[in-house]
Amino acid sequence: MFYGRCHDGSRCGATGNAGRQVVNELLALGQRVRAVTRNAAESHLPAQVEVVEGDLTRPETIPFDGVTAVHMLTNAGADYAELLSGPDLVKQAEEAGVRRITVLWSGHRSAMEEAVTASSLEWTVLRPVDFMSNALVWAESVRVKGEVREPFAYARSALVHEGDIGAVAAAVLVRGGHGGRTYTLTGPESLSVPEQVAALSAAVGREIRYVEQSEAEARAEMLAAGRPAEVVDVLLGWKRDMPAEGYTVVSTVEDVLGRPARSFALWAREHAGRFISGAGTR
Ligand SMILES: NC(=O)c1ccc[n+]([C@@H]2O[C@H](COP(=O)([O-])OP(=O)(O)OC[C@H]3O[C@@H](n4cnc5c(N)ncnc54)[C@H](OP(=O)(O)O)[C@@H]3O)[C@@H](O)[C@H]2O)c1
């Protein structure tokens, strides 16, 4: 996905947990938005967004014409494979006259991040720790069984609200002044899974059980759900031996936006319907 201001003042955007928020925040800042998606019919983006079909793995399909600012992914596709087209996409962006770019970190130094930070663009790397929206993976289990099954009860994460990722990206792209910086993005507190489950229980108004899985059980479930083994290794390794960056709260969101980062309790209230039986899944 990517975003940018077109010759007539529009910006480009997309459909995911984070991307959708970037689009909304750019609109809120009065920008016009162009969104790139592989399936325009399923994009469900606001009517004022210019939705174009493109595939980041095929740079020739990405229209940078007239774009002045871009938000870029580092991983793409159903298996979150690393996007190897970074150098070509960045070159195209430079040639088209793009001035600013934010790039979403994905847990390691990627080819896309290398290309962006070596470019002539005014770049900013955004390093969100775990998204609060990762909790949506528990929605079905909560609706059906009233429980959350996860390993590593001890592990804490400084989860960030995806709306704050979008707001920071939009502020950086629109206002500038953040070139050459790498920003770790966290929420206002570090929470364990049992603490997140307690917040969800409060939001839905009934008790949700936390069941601690073994690592082997979690691995088997993720593989059975079709996740590639190397992705499972990375995800479980991150949770088991989380680096300090993953659980240390930083003030970047407030520094950039001038207001506090949003809490998981708020996220849980916003998404409570997804965890309530009979309330639907969207
Ligand atoms: N979840 C976390 O805790 C976390 C933490 C740090 C970083 N991240 C990174 O954040 C990124 C976004 O996460 P998310 O939760 O927002 O993802 P998501 O909801 O799964 O959305 C993925 C987005 O990528 C787009 N996309 C995928 N492949 C594409 C391609 N080949 N061409 C064009 N667009 C493509 C999808 O667009 P269409 O399907 O509409 O084409 C969709 O908008 C991930 O790649 C991840 O590496 C995540």
The ligand as an SDF file (V2000), in Angstrom:
LIG
                    3D

 48 52  0  0  0  0  0  0  0  0999 V2000
    0.8670   -6.4550   13.4110 N   0  0  0  0  0  0  0  0  0  0  0  0
    1.9080   -5.9950   14.0720 C   0  0  0  0  0  0  0  0  0  0  0  0
    1.9990   -6.1050   15.2950 O   0  0  0  0  0  0  0  0  0  0  0  0
    3.0140   -5.3010   13.3040 C   0  0  0  0  0  0  0  0  0  0  0  0
    4.0560   -4.7150   14.0110 C   0  0  0  0  0  0  0  0  0  0  0  0
    5.0500   -4.0310   13.2960 C   0  0  0  0  0  0  0  0  0  0  0  0
    4.9900   -3.9680   11.9160 C   0  0  0  0  0  0  0  0  0  0  0  0
    3.9660   -4.5740   11.2700 N   0  0  0  0  0  0  0  0  0  0  0  0
    3.9200   -4.4880    9.7890 C   0  0  0  0  0  0  0  0  0  0  0  0
    2.8070   -3.7150    9.4320 O   0  0  0  0  0  0  0  0  0  0  0  0
    2.3690   -4.1320    8.1560 C   0  0  0  0  0  0  0  0  0  0  0  0
    0.8920   -3.8440    8.0200 C   0  0  0  0  0  0  0  0  0  0  0  0
    0.1910   -4.5510    8.9980 O   0  0  0  0  0  0  0  0  0  0  0  0
   -1.3930   -4.5750    8.9310 P   0  0  0  0  0  0  0  0  0  0  0  0
   -1.8730   -5.2660   10.1570 O   0  0  0  0  0  0  0  0  0  0  0  0
   -1.9110   -3.2090    8.6080 O   0  0  0  0  0  0  0  0  0  0  0  0
   -1.5810   -5.5470    7.6630 O   0  0  0  0  0  0  0  0  0  0  0  0
   -2.9150   -6.0630    7.0040 P   0  0  0  0  0  0  0  0  0  0  0  0
   -4.1190   -5.5660    7.7400 O   0  0  0  0  0  0  0  0  0  0  0  0
   -2.7460   -7.5130    6.7710 O   0  0  0  0  0  0  0  0  0  0  0  0
   -2.8850   -5.3050    5.6060 O   0  0  0  0  0  0  0  0  0  0  0  0
   -1.9130   -5.5590    4.6440 C   0  0  0  0  0  0  0  0  0  0  0  0
   -2.0050   -4.4640    3.6170 C   0  0  0  0  0  0  0  0  0  0  0  0
   -0.9780   -4.6880    2.6580 O   0  0  0  0  0  0  0  0  0  0  0  0
   -1.5310   -4.5600    1.3650 C   0  0  0  0  0  0  0  0  0  0  0  0
   -0.7620   -5.4200    0.4870 N   0  0  0  0  0  0  0  0  0  0  0  0
   -0.2720   -6.6510    0.7630 C   0  0  0  0  0  0  0  0  0  0  0  0
    0.3900   -7.1120   -0.2940 N   0  0  0  0  0  0  0  0  0  0  0  0
    0.3190   -6.1540   -1.2580 C   0  0  0  0  0  0  0  0  0  0  0  0
    0.8260   -6.0510   -2.5720 C   0  0  0  0  0  0  0  0  0  0  0  0
    1.5550   -7.0400   -3.1260 N   0  0  0  0  0  0  0  0  0  0  0  0
    0.5620   -4.9380   -3.2780 N   0  0  0  0  0  0  0  0  0  0  0  0
   -0.1790   -3.9360   -2.7330 C   0  0  0  0  0  0  0  0  0  0  0  0
   -0.6700   -3.9620   -1.4730 N   0  0  0  0  0  0  0  0  0  0  0  0
   -0.4120   -5.0680   -0.7540 C   0  0  0  0  0  0  0  0  0  0  0  0
   -2.9530   -5.0370    1.5080 C   0  0  0  0  0  0  0  0  0  0  0  0
   -3.7180   -4.4660    0.4970 O   0  0  0  0  0  0  0  0  0  0  0  0
   -4.7710   -5.2960   -0.4070 P   0  0  0  0  0  0  0  0  0  0  0  0
   -5.0110   -6.6210    0.2630 O   0  0  0  0  0  0  0  0  0  0  0  0
   -5.9770   -4.4230   -0.4220 O   0  0  0  0  0  0  0  0  0  0  0  0
   -4.1080   -5.4240   -1.7160 O   0  0  0  0  0  0  0  0  0  0  0  0
   -3.3190   -4.4410    2.8680 C   0  0  0  0  0  0  0  0  0  0  0  0
   -3.7200   -3.1040    2.7300 O   0  0  0  0  0  0  0  0  0  0  0  0
    2.7250   -5.6100    8.0380 C   0  0  0  0  0  0  0  0  0  0  0  0
    3.3120   -5.8260    6.7650 O   0  0  0  0  0  0  0  0  0  0  0  0
    3.7260   -5.8530    9.1420 C   0  0  0  0  0  0  0  0  0  0  0  0
    4.9590   -6.2720    8.5990 O   0  0  0  0  0  0  0  0  0  0  0  0
    2.9760   -5.2120   11.9230 C   0  0  0  0  0  0  0  0  0  0  0  0
  1  2  1  0
  2  3  2  0
  2  4  1  0
  4  5  1  0
  4 48  2  0
  5  6  2  0
  6  7  1  0
  7  8  2  0
  8  9  1  0
  8 48  1  0
  9 10  1  0
  9 46  1  0
 10 11  1  0
 11 12  1  0
 11 44  1  0
 12 13  1  0
 13 14  1  0
 14 15  2  0
 14 16  1  0
 14 17  1  0
 17 18  1  0
 18 19  2  0
 18 20  1  0
 18 21  1  0
 21 22  1  0
 22 23  1  0
 23 24  1  0
 23 42  1  0
 24 25  1  0
 25 26  1  0
 25 36  1  0
 26 27  1  0
 26 35  1  0
 27 28  2  0
 28 29  1  0
 29 30  1  0
 29 35  2  0
 30 31  1  0
 30 32  2  0
 32 33  1  0
 33 34  2  0
 34 35  1  0
 36 37  1  0
 36 42  1  0
 37 38  1  0
 38 39  2  0
 38 40  1  0
 38 41  1  0
 42 43  1  0
 44 45  1  0
 44 46  1  0
 46 47  1  0
M  CHG  2   8   1  16  -1
M  END
$$$$
